[in-house]
Amino acid sequence: MSDLRRAVHLSTTARVCRVVAATGLVAALAGACSTGSQAPTTTVPSGSGVASSASTGGSSAATSTAAPLSPTPSGSTSAATSATPSPSPSTTAAPAADPASIQALIDHAYDGRNLKLGAERGSTSAYRQYYATYQGDGLTISGRINIPRGDGPFPAVVLAHGYVPPAEYTNGETMLRERDYLARQGYVTLHIDYRNHAQSSKDPGNDANLRNGYTIDAINAALALKAHPAVDPERVALIGRSMGGGVVYNAIVAQPGVFQAAVAYAPVSSDSVDNFNKWVRRDPSRSGAASKVIDRLGTPEAQPARWAATSARTYFDRITEPLMIHHGTIDEDCPLSWSRESVAALQAKGKEVDFRIYQGGRHTLTSPQWDTSIRRTEAFLEKHLS
């Protein structure tokens, strides 16, 4: 059995919790305050345009509460196993990754397709706006799409919104500034509603899986966009805000190569323990979701390796895309320290990250800081999607 690798858990007070693994896997997890749906563990089909589990860190993580989330690496032996004949391949199927883990997102078979435009609403002289739906993961996901007027194909951006109570959320109600600005600059913008939001299909298991389903929805949105004639499939980026910033971390870690660049505004922590403790574990109204997660994974204190396997930070070495992060110094929801810690972890892995700090900036940047941020985002996208 392989040893466990050290995984970093950082909180708002710069708490550090380390777990060791000499070989094998410690996977990583989705961002915000709850969980995602059960993800199939089949590898992405060849030719789908999505990185498969053969990528760095792509081995599966065990989920039994009686054993760590780290399988024996392929080809490794020990004194105990070398003296015993190996069982036949037909009897040694790898255990499925826990659905709250980044490994589950790595293994998932993505099938985003069938992007359809519905009623036109909110169009301007610069772009047409439509209600939109696409399919993936057995679900239909709703959203809003802006398509620039003129001849395409155009570069495109998937927009992953921050937390709004699903029961209160309405189609395309957030990230209006980003959608309008980028569409005027010649980008197709697809703002996704996520599962359980607006007219999207329901997924009752999403919270218990730390909302990994939102990451699946964002990746499937990119695949659906790439098949649309208005979009240049080689120029697709991902922008997420707050909880959607956690979707950004998860997506580029789990499926490198789907997006050509990514931007996170005021993101949640890349350590899932920070998010779980802040928004789920200590909220009496969400005790049911917290219990479901703890029943399966254990507490972060008792099972640090299992929780490391749900944190994007553990897998930062997989990232291939350039990343930009915007964060204000007095963010009242997601502390600046979380982005500082994520940036330090990214830089330690040699990853390209453009980190912009806004003095006096709150969770939702206002003018003139937001104006500065979106111009920086546009320049960043132009550089990396050209």
Salt bridges, closest charged atoms under 4 A:
ASP98 OD2 - ARG296 NE 2.83
ASP111 OD2 - ARG113 NH1 3.26
GLU120 OE2 - ARG128 NH1 3.01
ASP137 OD1 - HIS108 NE2 3.10
ASP137 OD2 - ARG195 NH2 2.91
GLU178 OE2 - ARG241 NH2 2.62
ASP180 OD1 - ARG184 NE 3.04
ASP203 OD2 - ARG195 NH1 2.85
ASP207 OD1 - ARG211 NE 3.47
ASP217 OD1 - ARG195 NH2 2.80
ASP232 OD2 - ARG235 NE 2.87
ASP271 OD1 - HIS9 ND1 2.83
ASP274 OD1 - ARG15 NH2 2.95
GLU301 OE1 - ARG281 NH2 2.90
ASP331 OD2 - HIS327 NE2 3.16
ASP331 OD2 - HIS363 ND1 2.82
GLU332 OE1 - ARG362 NE 3.74
ASP333 OD2 - HIS363 NE2 4.00
GLU352 OE2 - HIS384 NE2 3.56
ASP354 OD1 - ARG356 NE 2.69
